[in-house]
Amino acid sequence: MLHTFSLVRLSDREKQALTVEADNYCATTKQTTESKRQALLLKQREIQVTLDRLTDALINGLIGKEAFNERRERLLRDQRNVEDRLNTLEEDGSKIRERVRKFVERSDSAYIQYLHGDSRVRRDLVRTITSNRIVEGKTLDFALDLPFSIIAQHRKARSSDPRGNRTPVTRMKTWCPNH
């Protein structure tokens, strides 16, 4: 187990590369996020205008109460959906850097925490970093969870990326969610 945790430790160069990648990712997605936000705000205004016109149609007797309620409920559902998407969009952009920071911190401290921690700390660490845990007697079989498995696989590989990339950062790009 200790050997496995030593595989997920990052060098200073790898930590720096991950931080730079996270910053680049946030910068490129910021423009996309802003255009999505503008489109959602426009959709929100359109829904409000449609609700206003629907209310006017009811007042003027152009539609019945039942038709009004059905359309209104549909528009309110759409409005909640747009608001949820706006909230998610704003949260996602701010969480990327935090996820990378937590990952770097966790991968950096996993070995030391396992080496010096008590049984509770070790158990929590195993739960956090591994998946597919199977215990048979005194034997624990497990797989590292993403993105820790990417780092460990990189460490086990003797050759580097044919493009000359010697860090697992490019493989970790697949771990980050696309926006």
Backbone as ProteinMPNN parsed JSONL, in Angstrom:
{"seq_chain_A": "MLHTFSLVRLSDREKQALTVEADNYCATTKQTTESKRQALLLKQREIQVTLDRLTDALINGLIGKEAFNERRERLLRDQRNVEDRLNTLEEDGSKIRERVRKFVERSDSAYIQYLHGDSRVRRDLVRTITSNRIVEGKTLDFALDLPFSIIAQHRKARSSDPRGNRTPVTRMKTWCPNH", "coords_chain_A": {"N_chain_A": [[0.83, -1.186, 0.0], [1.941, 1.226, 0.798], [3.86, 1.59, -1.168], [2.201, 2.003, -3.372], [1.023, 4.473, -2.717], [3.288, 6.008, -2.864], [3.609, 6.182, -5.558], [1.802, 8.092, -6.431], [2.763, 10.539, -5.759], [3.685, 13.846, -6.596], [6.13, 15.596, -8.496], [7.846, 18.752, -8.049], [7.933, 20.049, -10.509], [5.848, 18.776, -11.872], [3.681, 19.554, -10.292], [3.71, 22.298, -10.751], [3.231, 22.279, -13.521], [0.634, 21.218, -13.595], [-0.766, 23.248, -12.277], [-0.385, 25.388, -14.048], [-1.681, 24.332, -16.311], [-4.306, 24.177, -15.302], [-4.831, 26.89, -14.937], [-4.632, 27.772, -17.615], [-6.728, 26.302, -18.736], [-8.907, 27.369, -17.355], [-8.76, 29.997, -18.3], [-9.262, 29.704, -21.068], [-11.786, 28.576, -21.036], [-13.225, 30.569, -19.884], [-14.067, 32.509, -21.737], [-15.836, 30.989, -23.299], [-17.653, 30.245, -21.337], [-18.684, 32.753, -20.675], [-20.042, 33.469, -23.044], [-21.971, 31.457, -23.094], [-23.314, 32.116, -20.756], [-24.401, 34.608, -21.451], [-26.162, 33.805, -23.475], [-27.936, 32.243, -21.984], [-28.978, 34.181, -20.257], [-30.333, 35.75, -22.121], [-32.246, 33.883, -22.981], [-33.628, 33.644, -20.585], [-34.768, 36.212, -20.363], [-36.432, 36.113, -22.62], [-38.247, 34.136, -21.861], [-39.493, 35.435, -19.727], [-40.748, 37.563, -21.087], [-42.516, 36.099, -22.661], [-44.091, 34.958, -20.647], [-45.293, 37.296, -19.674], [-46.778, 38.074, -21.952], [-48.473, 35.891, -22.116], [-49.972, 36.181, -19.776], [-51.265, 38.572, -20.413], [-52.821, 37.642, -22.552], [-54.582, 35.958, -21.201], [-55.922, 37.796, -19.583], [-57.162, 39.359, -21.526], [-58.951, 37.563, -22.496], [-58.275, 35.8, -24.525], [-57.268, 33.256, -24.239], [-58.108, 30.297, -22.363], [-58.426, 29.574, -18.804], [-57.385, 27.034, -18.128], [-55.649, 26.396, -20.282], [-53.918, 28.528, -19.979], [-52.759, 27.936, -17.448], [-51.406, 25.502, -18.028], [-49.501, 26.298, -19.993], [-48.173, 28.266, -18.564], [-47.033, 26.797, -16.425], [-45.246, 25.195, -17.879], [-43.539, 27.182, -18.905], [-42.527, 28.249, -16.507], [-41.156, 26.018, -15.565], [-39.193, 25.857, -17.549], [-37.932, 28.269, -17.013], [-36.87, 27.818, -14.424], [-35.099, 25.786, -15.087], [-33.273, 27.177, -16.744], [-32.262, 28.997, -14.842], [-31.024, 27.189, -13.072], [-29.054, 26.142, -14.772], [-27.566, 28.461, -15.221], [-26.568, 28.939, -12.615], [-25.029, 26.602, -12.244], [-23.186, 26.905, -14.287], [-21.722, 29.16, -13.46], [-20.662, 28.191, -11.056], [-19.083, 25.998, -11.891], [-16.853, 27.09, -13.288], [-15.413, 28.358, -11.256], [-14.673, 26.261, -9.674], [-12.715, 24.63, -10.829], [-9.955, 25.36, -10.472], [-9.838, 25.008, -7.705], [-10.345, 22.255, -7.469], [-8.068, 21.194, -8.718], [-6.086, 22.206, -7.029], [-6.751, 20.89, -4.607], [-6.38, 18.239, -5.445], [-3.599, 18.196, -6.027], [-2.593, 18.76, -3.49], [-3.598, 16.546, -2.054], [-2.436, 14.352, -3.42], [0.205, 14.887, -2.978], [0.461, 14.68, -0.225], [-0.396, 12.136, 0.406], [1.341, 9.863, 0.638], [2.95, 10.54, 2.873], [0.991, 10.918, 4.843], [-0.08, 8.333, 4.956], [2.139, 6.921, 5.778], [2.742, 8.023, 8.324], [0.303, 8.244, 9.619], [-2.472, 7.363, 11.815], [-4.652, 4.475, 12.196], [-7.248, 5.371, 11.525], [-6.768, 7.648, 9.909], [-5.377, 6.429, 7.819], [-7.382, 4.709, 6.84], [-9.321, 6.571, 5.947], [-7.818, 7.8, 3.964], [-7.395, 5.68, 2.177], [-10.055, 5.251, 1.381], [-10.54, 7.661, 0.045], [-8.687, 7.789, -2.096], [-8.751, 5.406, -3.47], [-10.616, 2.903, -5.355], [-13.058, 0.321, -5.991], [-12.548, -1.584, -3.901], [-11.59, -4.603, -2.405], [-11.695, -6.924, 0.144], [-10.113, -9.742, 1.3], [-9.75, -11.875, 3.763], [-6.785, -11.005, 5.181], [-5.947, -9.564, 3.095], [-5.937, -6.829, 0.942], [-7.37, -5.75, -1.959], [-7.357, -3.416, -4.574], [-8.146, -0.599, -6.7], [-6.677, 2.354, -7.91], [-8.306, 5.474, -7.752], [-9.547, 7.828, -10.229], [-7.983, 10.958, -10.457], [-5.697, 9.733, -9.652], [-4.93, 7.203, -10.491], [-3.99, 7.701, -13.046], [-1.611, 9.075, -12.598], [-0.146, 7.092, -11.219], [-0.006, 5.076, -13.201], [1.537, 6.425, -15.05], [3.933, 6.599, -13.625], [4.666, 3.934, -13.505], [5.171, 3.305, -16.131], [7.888, 2.885, -18.307], [8.772, 4.291, -20.508], [8.467, 7.552, -21.983], [5.951, 9.884, -23.113], [5.592, 9.881, -26.646], [5.693, 12.38, -27.784], [7.403, 13.768, -26.262], [6.569, 14.67, -23.827], [7.001, 14.492, -20.493], [5.527, 14.411, -18.236], [2.492, 13.544, -16.475], [0.507, 15.313, -17.097], [-0.842, 15.892, -19.547], [-2.396, 13.623, -19.879], [-4.047, 13.913, -17.757], [-5.737, 15.884, -18.533], [-7.96, 14.744, -19.573], [-9.362, 14.143, -17.362], [-10.456, 16.476, -16.349], [-13.557, 18.149, -16.433], [-15.325, 18.908, -19.451], [-16.49, 22.007, -20.705]], "CA_chain_A": [[0.0, 0.0, 0.0], [2.832, 2.379, 0.88], [4.451, 1.746, -2.507], [1.177, 2.578, -4.241], [0.905, 5.887, -2.41], [4.489, 6.705, -3.344], [3.45, 6.38, -7.005], [0.953, 9.24, -6.744], [3.428, 11.795, -5.377], [4.03, 14.694, -7.735], [7.336, 16.413, -8.368], [7.561, 20.191, -8.108], [7.688, 20.371, -11.915], [4.508, 18.299, -12.204], [2.73, 20.43, -9.597], [3.683, 23.561, -11.484], [2.582, 22.028, -14.812], [-0.806, 21.084, -13.35], [-1.295, 24.574, -11.954], [-0.395, 26.151, -15.305], [-2.76, 23.764, -17.13], [-5.589, 24.602, -14.724], [-4.988, 28.314, -15.262], [-4.916, 27.853, -19.059], [-8.066, 25.757, -18.946], [-9.862, 28.368, -16.86], [-8.728, 31.166, -19.19], [-9.927, 29.403, -22.343], [-13.214, 28.32, -20.821], [-13.876, 31.782, -19.408], [-14.767, 33.112, -22.867], [-16.954, 30.11, -23.637], [-18.608, 30.359, -20.246], [-19.348, 34.054, -20.775], [-21.007, 33.441, -24.147], [-23.081, 30.608, -22.644], [-24.057, 32.891, -19.768], [-25.177, 35.613, -22.179], [-27.26, 33.108, -24.153], [-28.914, 31.852, -20.969], [-29.668, 35.394, -19.811], [-31.264, 36.101, -23.195], [-33.345, 32.916, -22.88], [-34.389, 34.006, -19.388], [-35.584, 37.386, -20.709], [-37.473, 35.663, -23.558], [-39.262, 33.421, -21.078], [-40.251, 36.433, -18.972], [-41.614, 38.269, -22.046], [-43.578, 35.161, -23.023], [-45.001, 34.899, -19.493], [-46.078, 38.541, -19.667], [-47.761, 38.012, -23.044], [-49.445, 34.863, -21.749], [-50.863, 36.802, -18.796], [-52.102, 39.514, -21.166], [-53.787, 36.862, -23.325], [-55.603, 35.499, -20.259], [-56.708, 38.971, -19.18], [-57.966, 39.78, -22.685], [-59.881, 36.501, -22.828], [-57.859, 35.088, -25.74], [-57.078, 31.843, -23.886], [-58.814, 29.896, -21.151], [-57.659, 29.412, -17.571], [-56.681, 25.752, -18.167], [-54.547, 26.545, -21.235], [-52.99, 29.455, -19.34], [-52.018, 27.228, -16.405], [-50.493, 24.538, -18.652], [-48.393, 27.026, -20.622], [-47.436, 28.945, -17.503], [-46.223, 25.784, -15.739], [-44.154, 24.826, -18.791], [-42.602, 28.308, -18.932], [-41.869, 28.328, -15.203], [-40.189, 24.917, -15.547], [-38.083, 26.296, -18.401], [-37.24, 29.342, -16.31], [-36.069, 27.182, -13.363], [-34.017, 25.078, -15.761], [-32.288, 28.187, -17.157], [-31.617, 29.49, -13.62], [-30.129, 26.128, -12.602], [-27.911, 26.099, -15.682], [-26.753, 29.649, -14.93], [-25.862, 28.692, -11.352], [-24.034, 25.567, -12.484], [-22.156, 27.488, -15.149], [-20.894, 30.034, -12.639], [-19.962, 27.386, -10.068], [-18.092, 25.144, -12.532], [-15.643, 27.835, -13.602], [-14.655, 28.665, -10.042], [-14.278, 25.034, -8.983], [-11.615, 23.927, -11.486], [-8.699, 25.626, -9.754], [-9.936, 24.405, -6.381], [-10.193, 20.795, -7.634], [-6.656, 20.911, -9.006], [-5.333, 22.475, -5.803], [-7.006, 19.791, -3.676], [-5.739, 17.035, -5.961], [-2.148, 18.32, -5.829], [-2.371, 18.647, -2.047], [-3.877, 15.165, -1.628], [-1.442, 13.433, -3.983], [1.49, 15.206, -2.366], [0.493, 14.285, 1.177], [-0.893, 10.764, 0.606], [2.424, 8.983, 1.093], [3.348, 10.914, 4.23], [-0.137, 10.641, 5.732], [-0.193, 6.886, 5.144], [3.326, 6.486, 6.511], [2.735, 8.485, 9.708], [-1.043, 8.363, 10.16], [-3.04, 6.252, 12.562], [-5.517, 3.626, 11.372], [-8.356, 6.159, 11.009], [-6.251, 8.466, 8.812], [-5.096, 5.508, 6.711], [-8.665, 4.248, 6.303], [-9.89, 7.691, 5.184], [-6.973, 7.982, 2.785], [-7.707, 4.577, 1.258], [-11.392, 5.532, 0.831], [-10.476, 8.829, -0.833], [-7.811, 7.641, -3.259], [-8.952, 4.131, -4.162], [-11.971, 2.45, -5.679], [-13.135, -1.131, -6.216], [-11.813, -2.237, -2.823], [-12.048, -5.948, -2.05], [-10.894, -7.466, 1.236], [-10.221, -11.193, 1.497], [-8.871, -12.167, 4.896], [-5.955, -9.849, 5.501], [-5.462, -9.018, 1.836], [-6.746, -5.768, 0.363], [-7.165, -5.541, -3.388], [-8.008, -2.152, -4.892], [-7.678, 0.17, -7.852], [-6.63, 3.784, -7.615], [-9.359, 6.267, -8.372], [-9.06, 8.907, -11.078], [-6.875, 10.96, -11.406], [-4.525, 9.111, -9.048], [-4.516, 6.061, -11.313], [-3.226, 8.224, -14.179], [-0.264, 9.364, -12.088], [0.517, 5.823, -10.939], [0.317, 4.429, -14.479], [2.655, 7.181, -15.618], [5.139, 6.226, -12.891], [5.023, 2.547, -13.837], [5.635, 3.236, -17.52], [9.32, 3.179, -18.427], [9.002, 5.26, -21.581], [7.625, 8.738, -21.878], [5.097, 10.209, -24.241], [6.403, 10.057, -27.85], [5.815, 13.8, -28.11], [8.389, 14.354, -25.378], [5.978, 15.107, -22.577], [7.435, 13.572, -19.454], [4.638, 14.515, -17.079], [1.166, 13.0, -16.757], [-0.455, 16.406, -17.18], [-1.706, 15.79, -20.722], [-3.376, 12.564, -19.642], [-4.99, 14.39, -16.751], [-6.705, 16.777, -19.158], [-9.19, 13.985, -19.777], [-10.05, 14.089, -16.08], [-11.207, 17.716, -16.155], [-14.801, 18.178, -17.204], [-15.406, 19.879, -20.544], [-17.619, 22.938, -20.587]], "C_chain_A": [[0.874, 1.249, 0.0], [3.482, 2.656, -0.47], [3.444, 2.412, -3.457], [1.02, 4.072, -3.988], [2.142, 6.672, -2.826], [4.395, 6.98, -4.843], [2.636, 7.622, -7.35], [1.554, 10.574, -6.306], [3.841, 12.551, -6.631], [5.322, 15.451, -7.454], [6.925, 17.883, -8.416], [7.237, 20.615, -9.534], [6.279, 19.944, -12.337], [3.425, 19.147, -11.527], [2.583, 21.747, -10.35], [2.963, 23.387, -12.819], [1.074, 21.899, -14.648], [-1.451, 22.435, -13.047], [-1.401, 25.432, -13.207], [-1.52, 25.649, -16.208], [-4.124, 24.193, -16.617], [-5.854, 26.066, -15.05], [-5.332, 28.499, -16.737], [-6.328, 27.379, -19.363], [-9.123, 26.775, -18.515], [-9.918, 29.579, -17.779], [-9.471, 30.89, -20.492], [-11.416, 29.153, -22.158], [-13.951, 29.561, -20.344], [-14.658, 32.461, -20.526], [-15.996, 32.291, -23.249], [-18.051, 30.226, -22.586], [-19.382, 31.67, -20.34], [-20.371, 34.063, -21.905], [-22.21, 32.553, -23.795], [-23.958, 31.362, -21.645], [-24.942, 33.94, -20.444], [-26.377, 34.974, -22.882], [-28.345, 32.698, -23.154], [-29.676, 33.059, -20.422], [-30.688, 35.869, -20.848], [-32.487, 35.184, -23.154], [-34.234, 33.25, -21.683], [-35.297, 35.213, -19.665], [-36.717, 37.009, -21.66], [-38.605, 34.952, -22.819], [-40.128, 34.422, -20.308], [-41.204, 37.204, -19.882], [-42.785, 37.369, -22.439], [-44.58, 35.008, -21.884], [-45.885, 36.143, -19.424], [-47.154, 38.523, -20.752], [-48.854, 36.993, -22.75], [-50.461, 35.42, -20.749], [-51.805, 37.792, -19.481], [-53.179, 38.774, -21.958], [-54.913, 36.349, -22.43], [-56.526, 36.662, -19.872], [-57.638, 39.417, -20.303], [-58.946, 38.699, -23.149], [-59.521, 35.726, -24.084], [-57.593, 33.606, -25.486], [-57.81, 31.575, -22.583], [-57.855, 29.693, -19.991], [-56.816, 28.129, -17.607], [-55.47, 25.819, -19.108], [-53.477, 27.465, -20.66], [-52.114, 28.73, -18.316], [-51.019, 26.234, -16.975], [-49.263, 25.244, -19.224], [-47.523, 27.716, -19.566], [-46.526, 27.974, -16.761], [-45.016, 25.377, -16.588], [-43.093, 25.93, -18.826], [-41.855, 28.461, -17.603], [-40.836, 27.217, -15.032], [-38.957, 25.288, -16.363], [-37.255, 27.365, -17.701], [-36.355, 28.779, -15.186], [-34.872, 26.449, -13.957], [-32.902, 26.046, -16.179], [-31.54, 28.721, -15.935], [-30.643, 28.463, -13.064], [-28.875, 26.054, -13.465], [-26.992, 27.294, -15.482], [-25.936, 29.446, -13.651], [-24.756, 27.672, -11.527], [-22.872, 26.109, -13.299], [-21.203, 28.347, -14.336], [-20.086, 29.246, -11.614], [-18.834, 26.581, -10.706], [-16.783, 25.864, -12.805], [-14.785, 28.093, -12.375], [-14.135, 27.411, -9.348], [-13.063, 24.341, -9.594], [-10.306, 24.121, -10.733], [-8.704, 24.952, -8.381], [-9.771, 22.889, -6.459], [-8.746, 20.422, -7.881], [-5.822, 21.128, -7.752], [-5.507, 21.34, -4.793], [-6.338, 18.495, -4.13], [-4.238, 17.067, -5.71], [-1.809, 18.143, -4.352], [-2.536, 17.199, -1.58], [-2.821, 14.194, -2.156], [-0.08, 13.66, -3.344], [1.577, 14.664, -0.943], [0.087, 12.823, 1.415], [0.162, 9.839, 1.19], [2.769, 9.266, 2.555], [2.23, 10.622, 5.221], [-0.272, 9.142, 5.994], [0.959, 6.367, 5.995], [3.21, 6.823, 7.998], [1.353, 8.522, 10.355], [-1.467, 7.156, 10.97], [-4.015, 5.493, 11.659], [-6.7, 4.401, 10.791], [-7.928, 7.008, 9.816], [-5.98, 7.589, 7.595], [-6.39, 5.038, 6.036], [-9.317, 5.337, 5.447], [-9.123, 7.925, 3.89], [-7.259, 6.905, 1.735], [-9.078, 4.803, 0.619], [-11.352, 6.655, -0.207], [-9.758, 8.548, -2.147], [-8.058, 6.357, -4.047], [-10.423, 3.89, -4.495], [-11.911, 0.94, -5.869], [-12.32, -1.897, -5.17], [-12.445, -3.587, -2.506], [-11.113, -6.469, -0.959], [-11.184, -8.953, 1.343], [-9.23, -11.563, 2.589], [-8.108, -10.916, 5.288], [-5.402, -9.187, 4.246], [-6.457, -7.993, 1.299], [-6.374, -5.639, -1.112], [-7.954, -4.294, -3.768], [-7.465, -1.614, -6.207], [-7.647, 1.623, -7.418], [-7.735, 4.487, -8.372], [-8.729, 7.314, -9.292], [-8.918, 10.162, -10.24], [-5.617, 10.289, -10.87], [-4.017, 7.924, -9.867], [-3.687, 6.517, -12.511], [-1.786, 8.487, -13.765], [0.496, 8.059, -11.857], [0.892, 5.091, -12.219], [1.491, 5.117, -15.148], [3.969, 6.781, -14.944], [5.611, 4.822, -13.264], [5.581, 2.412, -15.243], [7.095, 3.658, -17.587], [9.596, 4.248, -19.48], [8.064, 6.431, -21.409], [6.763, 8.869, -23.118], [5.958, 10.434, -25.48], [6.56, 11.519, -28.26], [6.783, 14.505, -27.179], [7.839, 14.846, -24.057], [6.305, 14.077, -21.501], [6.602, 13.683, -18.179], [3.267, 13.966, -17.455], [0.097, 14.064, -16.974], [-1.379, 16.26, -18.38], [-2.745, 14.698, -20.551], [-4.43, 13.023, -18.65], [-5.997, 15.348, -17.344], [-8.021, 16.063, -19.385], [-10.001, 13.911, -18.497], [-10.911, 15.319, -15.861], [-12.465, 17.691, -16.992], [-14.745, 19.217, -18.306], [-16.627, 20.739, -20.361], [-18.026, 23.358, -21.953]], "O_chain_A": [[0.588, 2.214, -0.708], [3.637, 3.81, -0.87], [3.81, 3.282, -4.248], [0.897, 4.854, -4.932], [2.055, 7.866, -3.11], [5.031, 7.907, -5.344], [2.766, 8.153, -8.453], [0.925, 11.62, -6.464], [4.292, 11.953, -7.607], [5.576, 15.886, -6.331], [5.796, 18.212, -8.78], [6.36, 21.453, -9.746], [5.601, 20.664, -13.069], [2.383, 19.423, -12.12], [1.475, 22.241, -10.558], [2.172, 24.245, -13.212], [0.315, 22.413, -15.469], [-2.554, 22.722, -13.512], [-2.399, 26.125, -13.404], [-2.236, 26.451, -16.806], [-5.005, 24.537, -17.405], [-6.975, 26.436, -15.398], [-6.216, 29.285, -17.077], [-7.037, 27.992, -20.16], [-10.104, 27.009, -19.222], [-10.993, 30.131, -18.017], [-10.223, 31.738, -20.971], [-12.217, 29.485, -23.032], [-15.18, 29.603, -20.394], [-15.773, 32.934, -20.309], [-17.069, 32.845, -23.493], [-19.235, 30.296, -22.915], [-20.592, 31.7, -20.112], [-21.461, 34.612, -21.74], [-23.342, 32.87, -24.162], [-25.185, 31.263, -21.681], [-26.093, 34.134, -20.054], [-27.473, 35.535, -22.884], [-29.536, 32.797, -23.451], [-30.874, 32.973, -20.154], [-31.773, 36.332, -20.495], [-33.622, 35.645, -23.276], [-35.458, 33.147, -21.769], [-36.455, 35.23, -19.249], [-37.832, 37.515, -21.532], [-39.78, 35.153, -23.126], [-41.349, 34.273, -20.245], [-42.342, 37.472, -19.498], [-43.92, 37.835, -22.537], [-45.786, 34.935, -22.124], [-47.081, 36.048, -19.149], [-48.298, 38.907, -20.508], [-50.019, 37.203, -23.09], [-51.66, 35.163, -20.861], [-52.995, 37.845, -19.17], [-54.321, 39.228, -22.029], [-56.07, 36.309, -22.849], [-57.748, 36.519, -19.841], [-58.778, 39.808, -20.05], [-59.693, 38.913, -24.104], [-60.381, 35.057, -24.656], [-57.68, 32.792, -26.404], [-58.094, 32.487, -21.806], [-56.638, 29.646, -20.169], [-55.666, 28.132, -17.168], [-54.388, 25.348, -18.759], [-52.282, 27.223, -20.827], [-50.892, 28.883, -18.31], [-49.902, 26.124, -16.47], [-48.129, 24.839, -18.972], [-46.297, 27.74, -19.671], [-45.368, 28.295, -16.496], [-43.906, 25.232, -16.076], [-41.895, 25.649, -18.781], [-40.664, 28.775, -17.598], [-39.778, 27.426, -14.438], [-37.824, 25.066, -15.935], [-36.027, 27.365, -17.786], [-35.217, 29.217, -15.019], [-33.772, 26.484, -13.405], [-31.722, 25.756, -15.984], [-30.321, 28.882, -15.98], [-29.549, 28.823, -12.63], [-27.766, 25.918, -12.949], [-25.772, 27.159, -15.563], [-24.744, 29.752, -13.62], [-23.655, 27.859, -11.01], [-21.712, 25.802, -13.025], [-19.988, 28.26, -14.516], [-18.94, 29.597, -11.332], [-17.746, 26.485, -10.138], [-15.711, 25.304, -12.575], [-13.557, 28.051, -12.455], [-13.237, 27.502, -8.511], [-12.433, 23.527, -8.919], [-9.629, 23.15, -10.396], [-7.695, 24.393, -7.952], [-9.119, 22.299, -5.598], [-8.248, 19.446, -7.321], [-4.945, 20.321, -7.443], [-4.534, 20.881, -4.194], [-5.798, 17.745, -3.316], [-3.664, 16.087, -5.237], [-0.848, 17.455, -4.009], [-1.722, 16.689, -0.811], [-2.363, 13.316, -1.425], [0.7, 12.72, -3.188], [2.644, 14.236, -0.505], [0.221, 12.329, 2.535], [-0.112, 9.108, 2.142], [2.867, 8.349, 3.369], [2.488, 10.134, 6.321], [-0.545, 8.728, 7.121], [0.775, 5.483, 6.831], [3.546, 5.995, 8.844], [1.252, 8.809, 11.547], [-0.904, 6.069, 10.837], [-4.177, 5.837, 10.488], [-7.119, 4.116, 9.67], [-8.647, 7.08, 8.82], [-6.314, 7.961, 6.47], [-6.474, 4.981, 4.809], [-9.808, 5.06, 4.353], [-9.714, 8.213, 2.849], [-7.352, 7.201, 0.544], [-9.239, 4.566, -0.579], [-12.053, 6.598, -1.217], [-10.184, 9.025, -3.2], [-7.61, 6.243, -5.187], [-11.325, 4.563, -3.997], [-10.828, 0.355, -5.903], [-11.504, -2.753, -5.513], [-13.662, -3.704, -2.359], [-9.892, -6.458, -1.119], [-12.336, -9.373, 1.46], [-8.019, -11.564, 2.367], [-8.694, -9.905, 5.674], [-4.501, -8.351, 4.32], [-7.657, -8.254, 1.214], [-5.209, -5.443, -1.458], [-9.095, -4.128, -3.336], [-6.471, -2.102, -6.746], [-8.497, 2.067, -6.647], [-8.054, 4.126, -9.505], [-7.551, 7.646, -9.164], [-9.74, 10.373, -9.348], [-4.586, 10.272, -11.543], [-2.813, 7.674, -9.926], [-2.784, 5.803, -12.947], [-0.853, 8.159, -14.497], [1.654, 7.936, -12.256], [1.99, 4.541, -12.317], [2.344, 4.461, -15.746], [4.996, 6.642, -15.61], [6.812, 4.56, -13.328], [6.372, 1.51, -15.518], [7.49, 4.663, -16.996], [10.547, 5.019, -19.353], [7.011, 6.326, -20.78], [6.843, 8.062, -24.044], [6.975, 11.12, -25.384], [7.476, 11.852, -29.012], [6.972, 15.716, -27.29], [8.586, 15.391, -23.244], [5.913, 12.915, -21.61], [6.954, 13.099, -17.154], [2.92, 13.928, -18.635], [-1.091, 13.747, -17.028], [-2.584, 16.48, -18.254], [-3.868, 14.837, -21.034], [-5.575, 12.574, -18.698], [-7.026, 15.61, -16.721], [-9.08, 16.691, -19.392], [-11.202, 13.644, -18.539], [-11.98, 15.228, -15.257], [-12.438, 17.256, -18.143], [-14.177, 20.293, -18.118], [-17.674, 20.268, -19.917], [-18.961, 24.145, -22.104]]}, "name": "protein", "num_of_chains": 1, "seq": "MLHTFSLVRLSDREKQALTVEADNYCATTKQTTESKRQALLLKQREIQVTLDRLTDALINGLIGKEAFNERRERLLRDQRNVEDRLNTLEEDGSKIRERVRKFVERSDSAYIQYLHGDSRVRRDLVRTITSNRIVEGKTLDFALDLPFSIIAQHRKARSSDPRGNRTPVTRMKTWCPNH"}
